[in-house]
Amino acid sequence: MPLQVAPAPAPALRSVLAALSSPTAVREARTPSLRTATGLLTAEHPLPLHVLDPVIAGPDGLPRARLAGWRFHIHAGERNDAAVPPQESRGRVVAAGETVHTPDGWAFSHFCEGPYLASTERALLQADALTASYQPHLLSVPGLYMLTLWLHGDTGADAGTAQPAASDLLIPLAPAPPGIAAHRVHRLSDLVPVLTLRLAPPPLLGTTA
């Protein structure tokens, strides 16, 4: 079923578009593909980016997540049709633009590129082929250098304050940590204990497990 993509905050989108329209910002970006891109540059696929906190748990015992920003994929090339679903590419993905929330509101942070761009596009297509409808998010696990597509079952939730639920799904993006298969759909309740165990500090010397 089609993904229910939450609308990004208008100031966040405006900040990315302003950066794209600035020759200086694009020229100084550490993204070779963006600097050499030709044609119209557009910001597509807005996804809220959350960070998983394995230490703080909610009432259901699951780790909490905090909103770190919004990520937009930057496409180079003409738009095909305004009716094309956001999970389908419109042009070549050349970079991502990230925004952060500041005391003065949403602000542009930086452009980036790398393997997670294509992996996110692939995971969105995977998610769109599922029988149930979900609200897509990105969920980062910094301690494992891991990024996943988080599919939240409450499609009407506030994207900024949504929290992981046991029935949600996670699709690890490539490259994934050793032992975790990228682009395999996992129930959040099944994968989170594995992540929590890996993030647990090692036992102190002289103690027994």
N, C-alpha and C positions, 0 to 999 in steps of 0.2 A: 504494500500500500504506500501511497506517497508520504514522504516525510513531512511532518508539520514543523517547518523551520520557523523559529521565533524571530520576530523582527529585531534588528539591531538598533540600539539607541541612535537616533538621528544625528546627534553631535559626534558620535564615534565614526559613523559613515562619512560625515562631512570632513572630519579631520584627515581621513585616509584620502579622500578625493582631493583635498587641498594639497596634500603631500604629492600626489600623483601629478597635479598640475604645476608643481614647482620644479623647473629644470634642475635647480640646485639640489633639491632633496633626492631626485631620481639619480642624478649624476654621482652624488656622494654615497648612495646606498651601496652596501657591500653585497650586491646581488648582480653579478655579471649579466644574467639573462634579462633582468629588468633594464639595465643600462643600454643593452643592445636591441631591445624589443622595438618593433615597428608597428604602426597602426594604432588604433584606439585602445587605450588602457582603461579597463573597467574593474571595479571592486565587486566581486561576486561571492557567493557562498558564505554569508556571515555566520560564524559559529562562536558561541560563548566559550571561552577557555577557562577551565577550572583547574585547581590544584588539589589533589587528594591529600588529606591530612590523616595519616595512619594512627596518630596519637589520640586525637579527639574523636570520640564516638557519639553518635546520636542515641536517642531513646531505644532505637531498634538494634543497637550494637554495631551498626555499620559506620565506617569512617565518614567524617564530614568532608565536604568540599567547599572551597572558597573561590569566588569569581576573581580571576586574575586579569581578564581583559576580553576583548573581542578580536577575532582573527578573520580577515577577509582575503580570499584568493584573488590575485591580480591576473586578469586575462588580457592577452594582447590579441587584437584583431577585432573586426567589426562584429557587432551583435547580429545574431541571425533573426531572432524573433522574440519580442518581449514576453510572449506566452510560454517560452521554453522553461520548464521547471528548473529551479535553482540548482538541483543536484546534477543537471546535465551541463556539460562544458559548453561555453560559448567562446571559442577561441582557445588559444594555447595558454596554459597556466605558467607564468614566468616568475612569480614571487608570491609572497604573502605579506600583508600589511597588518601590523598589530597595534591595538590601542590600549591605553590604560586609563583607569579612573584616578583623577587627581582632585585636590580640594576645590579646584575651579571647574571640575567637570571632566568629560571624556577628552582625551588628547592623543594624538598620534605618537606612537612609540618608535617603531622601526620597521624596515622591510627585511624579509629573510627569504631564503630558499633552501632547497635540500630535498631529500627523499620523502619527507613527510607530506610534501605537496601532492605528488602523484598518489601516494598511499591513501591520503584523505579522500581524494576523488574516487579511488577504487572502493573504499569502505562505504562511501555515501551511496554508490550504486548497489553494493551488497545490501545495505540497509533498506534501500528503496524496493528491493525485490522480496522483502519479508512479508508475511501475511498480515502482521499487525502494524499499526501506525505508531511512530515514535517521534519524540522531539530530539534532534541531534545536538550534541555538545562535544567539545573536546575535553578530555580529562588527562591531566599530566600527573605522572608519578615521578617527581624529580630524583628521589633516592635510587631509582632503578633506570634513570635516563629513558623513561618510557612515556609514550603518548598513545592514547586510545580514543576511538570514537565511542562516546557514551550515548546510548540510546535510552532516553528517559521515557517511561511509559505514560506519564501524565503530560499529554500533549498541550494542555492548557496552562501548565505551570509557568510561573515567572522565571524566565531563563536565568536571571541573575541570582535568584535565591534557591533554585532547585537543589535538592539533595538526593544522593544515591538511594535507590530502593532495591530491595532484594530481587524483584522481578525485572529490573532493568537489564539491558544487555551491554556488553563491552566488546569492541572489535579492536584488538591491538594493532597498531600501525607498524609498518616495516621502516626501519629495522626494530625488531622487538628484542627484549632481553633473552639470553640463552635459556632454552627450556620452555619458552612461551611462544606458541605458534602465532605468527602474524596473520591477520585476515581470517582468523577463526572466530566465529561468534560464540561468546561465553555468556552465561548468566552471571550477573554481577555477584550474586551470593556465592557462586562457585569460585570465581577468580580472586575476589578480594582477600579471602583467607590466605591464598598462596602469596599474594603481594605483601600482606601484613607480615607473614612469616619471614619473607626475604628481607623485609625492612627492619625486623627486630634486631636489636644490638646483640652481639655475641655474648655468651655467659662470661662472667669474670673468672680469671684464673683462680683455681682452687675451689671452685664451686661445681656442683653437679647439676645436671639438667633435671 
